[in-house]
């Protein structure tokens, strides 16, 4: 009995943009997926928000890394160090022993065996004794309160930082899915490229992210919900002189068009593969949007108009996957879809 008291249970949404950890049913860590390492010793200097503040601002002795790209681990060592640092934030209490960890981690539904192995290995190296994986769209469906084991079709479109996960779920399994390595990071890159081409101003990844948050849109007509123009400061691409450029949501909607169209196509492709009975359920229930991309202004309306099925934005889209992994953690022995 004494041994079990040192087992700590945590659920983790290991995201390209943010990593969220749930312990004891509460979100205890919600930090950017960034780690800062000493270039010479490879030791961790900062993780999460502190590392993000250093991002794109460091000198030659420090490197800041986003260990995940397109929803999967791109830098194994940096990911392991980041996970260790974030897990340390969970056990702030004093322990004579580091607790052994039972973990449930959300992974993209299009992950290969090698990518799943990389997540499992990183988690084990970061202290995970028992590691379970759950596909992100399944976790998102659980997180927004859908009954995933019912004989009924539900469709989830989870637009994260690195990947868009589209899945039709019924009877505790994924019936049809599309995992697209096109998501929030691509929208940010579109904005960077557009600002450079159209306005001759160089903007950082972080500035492009701020533009997306302030005036990002999927429609060129938002009516009364239109945001005010956002003023961007940056150096001229050619002269390096400072510039001040006001940006409106209509031009951002135009520059994001191609990436959003790819997500639309993937949703239609997943619907094509859906059996007719489940398709009928989806038309009746609508399609649920989760992830940070769900917050893009007008996206739900655009998809609804294009596909003729109502799209609903989840109540807390940023935390849907994390909440679902938290529920899965409590039901490890009841959910057969955990890996």
C-alpha positions as CSV (number, residue, x, y, z in Angstrom):
1,X,0.0,0.0,0.0
2,X,2.9,2.4,0.9
3,X,4.3,2.0,-2.6
4,X,1.1,3.1,-4.3
5,X,0.9,6.3,-2.3
6,X,3.9,7.6,-4.4
7,X,2.2,7.1,-7.7
8,X,1.1,10.4,-9.2
9,X,-1.5,10.3,-11.9
10,X,-1.4,13.0,-14.6
11,X,-3.1,13.6,-18.0
12,X,-1.2,15.6,-20.6
13,X,-2.2,17.3,-23.8
14,X,1.2,17.5,-25.5
15,X,0.6,20.1,-28.1
16,X,2.7,21.9,-30.7
17,X,1.8,25.3,-29.3
18,X,0.8,24.6,-25.7
19,X,1.1,21.7,-23.2
20,X,-1.6,21.3,-20.6
21,X,-1.3,18.9,-17.6
22,X,-4.2,17.8,-15.5
23,X,-3.7,16.3,-12.0
24,X,-6.4,15.6,-9.4
25,X,-9.1,16.6,-11.9
26,X,-7.7,20.2,-12.3
27,X,-5.6,21.9,-14.9
28,X,-2.3,22.5,-13.0
29,X,0.0,23.4,-15.9
30,X,-1.0,25.3,-19.1
31,X,2.3,26.5,-20.7
32,X,3.7,27.1,-24.2
33,X,5.5,24.1,-25.6
34,X,8.9,25.9,-25.6
35,X,12.2,25.0,-23.9
36,X,15.4,27.0,-23.6
37,X,18.6,25.1,-23.5
38,X,22.3,26.0,-22.9
39,X,23.9,25.5,-26.3
40,X,27.1,24.1,-24.7
41,X,25.9,21.9,-21.9
42,X,22.4,21.1,-23.3
43,X,21.0,21.8,-19.8
44,X,17.6,23.3,-19.5
45,X,17.5,27.0,-18.7
46,X,13.8,27.7,-18.8
47,X,10.5,26.0,-19.9
48,X,7.0,27.1,-20.8
49,X,6.1,30.8,-20.5
50,X,9.6,31.8,-19.3
51,X,11.2,30.1,-22.4
52,X,8.6,31.7,-24.7
53,X,9.6,35.1,-23.5
54,X,13.1,34.3,-24.7
55,X,11.9,32.9,-28.0
56,X,13.5,34.7,-31.0
57,X,15.4,37.0,-28.5
58,X,18.3,34.8,-27.5
59,X,22.1,35.2,-27.9
60,X,24.5,32.6,-29.3
61,X,24.8,30.7,-26.0
62,X,21.2,29.9,-25.7
63,X,18.8,28.1,-28.0
64,X,15.0,28.1,-27.7
65,X,13.2,25.1,-29.2
66,X,9.7,24.2,-29.9
67,X,10.2,20.4,-29.7
68,X,7.0,19.5,-31.5
69,X,6.3,20.3,-35.2
70,X,3.1,19.3,-37.0
71,X,1.8,17.7,-33.8
72,X,4.7,15.2,-33.5
73,X,8.1,15.2,-31.7
74,X,10.7,16.9,-33.9
75,X,13.4,17.1,-31.2
76,X,13.5,14.1,-28.9
77,X,16.0,15.5,-26.3
78,X,14.3,18.9,-26.1
79,X,10.9,17.3,-25.8
80,X,12.1,15.1,-22.9
81,X,13.6,18.0,-21.1
82,X,10.5,20.1,-21.6
83,X,8.2,17.3,-20.3
84,X,10.5,16.9,-17.2
85,X,10.4,20.7,-16.6
86,X,6.6,20.9,-16.9
87,X,6.0,17.7,-14.8
88,X,8.2,19.3,-12.1
89,X,5.7,22.2,-11.9
90,X,3.0,19.6,-10.9
91,X,4.9,18.2,-7.8
92,X,5.6,21.4,-6.0
93,X,5.1,19.6,-2.7
94,X,8.1,18.1,-0.9
95,X,8.6,14.4,-1.6
96,X,11.3,12.2,-0.1
97,X,11.0,10.2,-3.4
98,X,10.1,11.4,-6.8
99,X,6.7,9.8,-7.4
100,X,6.3,7.3,-10.2
101,X,3.9,8.6,-12.8
102,X,0.9,7.1,-14.4
103,X,0.2,9.2,-17.5
104,X,-2.4,9.5,-20.3
105,X,-1.1,11.6,-23.2
106,X,-3.1,12.8,-26.3
107,X,-1.5,12.1,-29.7
108,X,-2.5,12.9,-33.3
109,X,-4.7,10.3,-34.8
110,X,-2.4,10.2,-37.9
111,X,0.7,9.3,-35.8
112,X,2.9,6.6,-37.2
113,X,4.2,3.7,-35.0
114,X,7.5,5.5,-34.8
115,X,5.9,8.8,-33.7
116,X,3.8,7.0,-31.0
117,X,7.0,5.3,-29.8
118,X,8.7,8.6,-29.6
119,X,6.0,10.1,-27.4
120,X,6.0,7.0,-25.2
121,X,9.8,7.0,-24.9
122,X,9.9,10.7,-24.0
123,X,7.2,10.2,-21.3
124,X,9.1,7.2,-19.8
125,X,12.4,9.1,-19.8
126,X,10.6,12.0,-18.1
127,X,9.5,9.7,-15.3
128,X,6.4,7.9,-16.6
129,X,6.1,4.4,-15.1
130,X,2.8,3.6,-16.8
131,X,2.1,5.5,-20.0
132,X,-1.2,5.3,-22.0
133,X,-1.9,7.2,-25.3
134,X,-5.2,8.4,-26.6
135,X,-6.0,9.9,-30.0
136,X,-6.6,13.6,-29.7
137,X,-10.0,13.7,-31.5
138,X,-11.3,11.0,-29.2
139,X,-10.0,12.9,-26.2
140,X,-11.6,16.1,-27.5
141,X,-14.9,14.4,-27.9
142,X,-14.8,13.1,-24.3
143,X,-13.6,16.5,-23.2
144,X,-16.7,18.3,-24.6
145,X,-19.0,15.7,-23.0
146,X,-20.0,13.5,-25.9
147,X,-20.9,9.9,-25.2
148,X,-18.2,8.2,-27.3
149,X,-19.2,4.7,-26.6
150,X,-22.8,5.2,-27.8
151,X,-23.9,3.6,-31.1
152,X,-24.1,7.1,-32.6
153,X,-22.0,9.1,-35.0
154,X,-20.2,12.2,-33.7
155,X,-17.7,14.3,-35.7
156,X,-14.8,16.3,-34.2
157,X,-12.6,18.8,-36.0
158,X,-9.7,19.6,-33.7
159,X,-7.5,22.4,-35.1
160,X,-4.4,22.6,-33.0
161,X,-1.0,24.3,-33.5
162,X,0.6,21.7,-35.6
163,X,-2.1,19.4,-36.9
164,X,-5.8,19.3,-37.6
165,X,-7.5,16.1,-36.4
166,X,-10.8,15.2,-38.0
167,X,-12.6,12.1,-36.8
168,X,-16.0,10.4,-36.9
169,X,-16.5,8.5,-33.6
170,X,-18.9,5.7,-32.8
171,X,-19.0,2.9,-30.2
172,X,-15.7,3.9,-28.6
173,X,-13.7,3.9,-31.9
174,X,-12.7,6.1,-34.8
175,X,-14.7,5.1,-37.9
176,X,-13.2,7.6,-40.3
177,X,-10.4,10.1,-39.8
178,X,-8.1,12.6,-41.5
179,X,-5.0,13.9,-39.8
180,X,-3.8,17.0,-41.6
181,X,-0.3,18.5,-40.9
182,X,-1.9,21.9,-41.6
183,X,-3.1,24.0,-38.6
184,X,-2.5,27.1,-36.5
185,X,1.3,27.2,-37.3
186,X,0.5,27.3,-41.0
187,X,-1.9,30.2,-40.5
188,X,0.8,32.1,-38.6
189,X,3.3,31.4,-41.4
190,X,0.8,32.6,-44.0
191,X,0.5,35.9,-42.1
192,X,4.4,36.3,-41.9
193,X,4.7,35.7,-45.6
194,X,1.8,38.0,-46.5
195,X,3.2,40.9,-44.4
196,X,6.5,40.5,-46.0
197,X,5.1,40.3,-49.6
198,X,2.3,42.8,-49.3
199,X,3.6,45.4,-46.8
200,X,7.4,44.9,-47.1
201,X,7.6,44.5,-43.3
202,X,9.4,41.7,-41.5
203,X,7.4,40.2,-38.6
204,X,8.4,37.6,-36.2
205,X,6.5,34.4,-35.5
206,X,5.3,35.9,-32.3
207,X,4.1,39.1,-34.0
208,X,2.3,37.0,-36.7
209,X,0.6,35.1,-33.8
210,X,-0.6,38.4,-32.3
211,X,-2.0,39.5,-35.7
212,X,-3.9,36.2,-35.9
213,X,-5.3,36.6,-32.4
214,X,-6.3,40.3,-32.9
215,X,-7.6,40.3,-36.5
216,X,-7.5,36.7,-37.7
217,X,-10.7,35.7,-39.6
218,X,-12.0,33.1,-42.0
219,X,-14.6,35.4,-43.6
220,X,-14.2,38.8,-45.3
221,X,-17.5,40.0,-43.9
222,X,-18.0,39.6,-40.1
223,X,-20.7,42.3,-39.8
224,X,-21.0,43.6,-36.3
225,X,-18.4,41.2,-34.9
226,X,-15.6,42.8,-37.0
227,X,-12.5,43.6,-34.9
228,X,-10.7,46.9,-35.1
229,X,-7.6,47.2,-37.3
230,X,-4.4,46.0,-35.6
231,X,-1.2,48.2,-35.9
232,X,1.9,46.2,-36.7
233,X,5.4,47.6,-35.9
234,X,8.5,46.2,-37.6
235,X,11.5,46.8,-39.9
236,X,11.2,47.5,-43.6
237,X,12.3,44.3,-45.4
238,X,14.6,46.3,-47.7
239,X,15.7,49.4,-45.9
240,X,15.4,48.1,-42.3
241,X,13.8,51.4,-41.3
242,X,10.9,51.2,-38.8
243,X,7.4,50.8,-40.2
244,X,3.9,51.1,-38.7
245,X,1.3,49.2,-40.7
246,X,-2.4,49.0,-39.8
247,X,-3.9,45.6,-40.7
248,X,-7.6,44.8,-41.2
249,X,-9.3,41.4,-40.7
250,X,-10.4,41.3,-44.4
251,X,-6.8,41.2,-45.7
252,X,-5.9,38.5,-43.2
253,X,-9.0,36.5,-44.2
254,X,-7.7,36.6,-47.8
255,X,-4.2,35.6,-46.9
256,X,-5.5,32.6,-44.8
257,X,-7.8,31.4,-47.6
258,X,-5.6,28.6,-49.0
259,X,-4.9,27.0,-45.6
260,X,-8.5,27.1,-44.5
261,X,-9.6,25.6,-47.9
262,X,-7.3,22.6,-47.1
263,X,-9.0,22.0,-43.8
264,X,-12.4,22.3,-45.6
265,X,-11.3,19.7,-48.1
266,X,-10.1,17.3,-45.4
267,X,-13.5,17.6,-43.6
268,X,-15.3,16.8,-46.9
269,X,-13.0,13.8,-47.5
270,X,-13.7,12.4,-44.0
271,X,-17.5,12.8,-44.6
272,X,-17.1,10.9,-47.9
273,X,-15.7,7.9,-46.0
274,X,-18.5,8.0,-43.3
275,X,-21.1,5.2,-43.5
276,X,-24.6,6.6,-44.3
277,X,-26.2,5.8,-40.9
278,X,-23.4,7.7,-39.1
279,X,-23.6,10.5,-41.7
280,X,-27.3,11.0,-40.8
281,X,-26.4,11.3,-37.1
282,X,-23.7,13.9,-37.9
283,X,-26.2,16.0,-40.0
284,X,-28.6,15.8,-37.0
285,X,-26.0,16.5,-34.3
286,X,-23.7,18.9,-36.2
287,X,-19.9,18.9,-36.2
288,X,-17.9,20.1,-33.2
289,X,-14.9,22.4,-33.5
290,X,-12.2,22.3,-30.9
291,X,-8.6,23.4,-30.5
292,X,-7.2,26.9,-30.8
293,X,-8.1,27.1,-34.5
294,X,-11.8,26.9,-33.5
295,X,-11.4,30.5,-32.2
296,X,-10.7,31.9,-35.7
297,X,-13.4,34.5,-36.3
298,X,-16.1,33.3,-38.7
299,X,-14.7,29.8,-39.2
300,X,-17.8,28.0,-37.8
301,X,-20.1,30.0,-40.2
302,X,-17.8,29.5,-43.2
303,X,-17.7,25.7,-42.7
304,X,-21.5,25.6,-42.0
305,X,-22.2,27.5,-45.3
306,X,-19.7,25.4,-47.3
307,X,-20.7,21.9,-46.0
308,X,-24.4,22.5,-45.1
309,X,-24.0,20.8,-41.7
310,X,-24.0,23.0,-38.6
311,X,-20.6,23.5,-36.9
312,X,-20.6,24.1,-33.1
313,X,-17.6,25.7,-31.3
314,X,-16.9,23.7,-28.1
315,X,-17.4,25.6,-24.9
316,X,-13.7,25.6,-24.0
317,X,-12.0,24.7,-27.3
318,X,-8.4,25.2,-26.0
319,X,-8.8,22.7,-23.2
320,X,-11.1,20.1,-24.8
321,X,-8.3,17.5,-25.5
322,X,-6.8,18.1,-22.0
323,X,-10.1,17.6,-20.3
324,X,-10.7,14.4,-22.3
325,X,-7.3,13.0,-21.3
326,X,-8.2,13.8,-17.7
327,X,-11.5,11.8,-18.0
328,X,-9.6,8.9,-19.6
329,X,-7.1,9.0,-16.8
330,X,-9.9,8.3,-14.3
331,X,-11.3,5.5,-16.5
332,X,-8.1,3.8,-17.6
333,X,-9.5,0.3,-17.1
334,X,-12.9,1.1,-18.6
335,X,-11.8,2.6,-21.9
336,X,-10.6,0.0,-24.4
337,X,-9.4,2.6,-26.9
338,X,-6.4,3.7,-24.8
339,X,-3.1,2.5,-26.2
